[in-house]
Structures are given as C-alpha cells and as structure tokens.
C-alpha cells in the first residue's frame, strides 16, 4: 500500500475534531432535534477541541525538536496561524459582528493571540482555543531552552495535580498592556539567539504562560484550564513512546492521571452547579471516551490508508475552524430548515478551501523562506545552534 503524504492519520483526527465542533455550533439552529438527544450524552464541542489539543501536543514539540531552533519554530507558528487569524479578525469587525468598547486594547489583546486569557471580549468565540495553544507554545519554548523538553510526562502530571488542588481558579487578573509587553520582550529575547538571553526570555515566557492559565481567562475554564495544557503534554508523551524515544510506561501513567483529573474537576464543576446527576456524570465520561478513544483509534490504525476526503478535510481544518463561525453568523437567517445544513456545510468547505489555498499556504511558504534566510550559515550565532538537543 503506497504511503500517504504527511501524517495523514493526524489530518484524519483533525477532520473528526472540526466536524464535532462544527456540529456543536450549527446544531443550535438546525438539526435541533438531533442535538436535543446527543447533548444529553455528549459535549461535542469540548470533545472536538480536546481532540485538537491532543493532536497539537503530539506534533508541535516534535516539530520544534526536529529543527532544534526556537527561531524557526516561532517563525513557522507565525506563518501558520497569523495570516488567517488576522483575516478573520478583520472580517468580523468589517461585518459588524465585533464592536469592542476599547478598540486599541482589543487590537493589542488579539495581537497577542491570548485575548481569552486577558479577560478581553473575543472577536469570534472560537479564538479561545488559540489562547491555550499559545500557552502550550510558551511552555514548550521554556522547557526546550533549559533542556527539559523531554519532561513532558512529569509536566502533564504536575499540571494535573495543580489543577485538582487549585480548582476552581479565580481568573481575570491579568491586564492586556502588561501581558503584551512581557510577551514581546520574552519573544525578542528567545529570538536573539544568544544562549543566556534565550534562557532568560524563555523563563519569562514560561512564567507568563503559567500566569495566564491560572490568573487570566474567563470563569468558563476555571475548572479545567490547567488540564487543557496537561492534555497537550499528554499528546507529547504519546509521541515520544510512539517514536521509540521512551517506552510506553510513561503513557500508562500519564494518560490515566490526566483522565482522572479531568473527570474529578468536571464532576466538581457539576457539583458546584447542583447538577451532579448520573446522566451528566455519564456525559462527562462519554465526552472523555470520545476524544481519547478517537485519538487511540487513529494511533492504532495510523498505518492504514486514511480516507482521502477525511485527510483532505483535516488539511483545511484550521480554515474550517476559524471561518465556520463567521459564516454561521452570516447565514443564520437562512438556517430555518434542517436541509439548510447542506448549503451551509458546502459554503464552509468552499470558503475554507479558498482561505487555505490563498491565505494559509502563502503564509507557510513565507515562514519557510524567512527561516531559511534567517538561519543561513554564518548568520546564526553558535550559541543558538547549541540549543539543539
């Protein structure tokens, strides 16, 4: 059987994740009868984003370690995420869906990509997940700079224990101007290439990440903010075992610990809402089983050929994720019959293919060119090369 390009099984998982999120959002307006049943037993949206987080945890640190360069990593992340993120942000403002009371603060907050963890209104609700992705990147950067990047299993366990002990968090304490300045200073230091400066910057970024996830954000994730990051480090732990860097015993420890932490805090949140009923407890368990089980199935069948339509959807999943909610707002007046979901889904796929082709891919090509120019022989200080490990 000929090999598929890229890691097609991960694209397949991204497709499953984005379909779960898409269903969670569109079923508020159509397919409501289906939602009335499924919502009693499954949190489709959280299952989808948790699957995204697992995939990110699996692949992102591996990309950094493969190149051994924090410069290349951050330039690559910028080229991958920022162009479409900026386009969607501008679009929601132009369409009148986002009118912040303080445009300057809103712009600065969104430029950091962590507005959700700065208690700022979001241009579009789906941006909240990118804030946790950024926290993960900052922590990975910090660990890599001090040569502790293989401590993912320990990090996942520590985050889980901290999450259970400290929940619920009391967020909304980080202010945008200070966070933006710290982020800019930390990234500038990390990109400098001078080892001592890089380490200092990385420590600043790691501290900022922990502050954001514990003292920033919205009450909606006061119970599981730290656990989201623990889920991503679980994905990294799985990657190391899957590629032979470690045995599978760390996964056998980390996965149950993080799963137990999730259920503990989800149940505690239900109790705080006087909703700790057998049905809602079952829904929490099923949600966990769905995203963890989907990842396990993908991992176990990764050598099988992923259906081309599923892999294709996964390749444009970032575009689908960022554009689908804007299109939902635009097309909402038309979503009066269940059959309208076909027109909506078709529109999302067409727009997402266009944005992937003409926004995402050029951004990625730019990032590769910039990285190659920046790291030509003779332009990278020896101290920067010494960060490999």
BELVEN-V859211 format. One record per helix or strand of 2 or more residues. SS is the DSSP state (~ for helix, > for strand). FROM is the first residue (numbers start at 1). TO is the last residue. If there is no record, write none. Layout:
SS&FROM&TO + SS&FROM&TO
This chain:
~&8&26 + ~&32&38 + ~&44&67 + ~&70&94 + ~&103&112 + ~&115&118 + ~&125&145 + ~&152&166 + ~&176&191 + ~&195&215 + ~&219&221 + ~&225&242 + ~&249&272 + ~&278&300 + ~&308&315 + ~&317&334 + ~&340&374 + ~&382&385
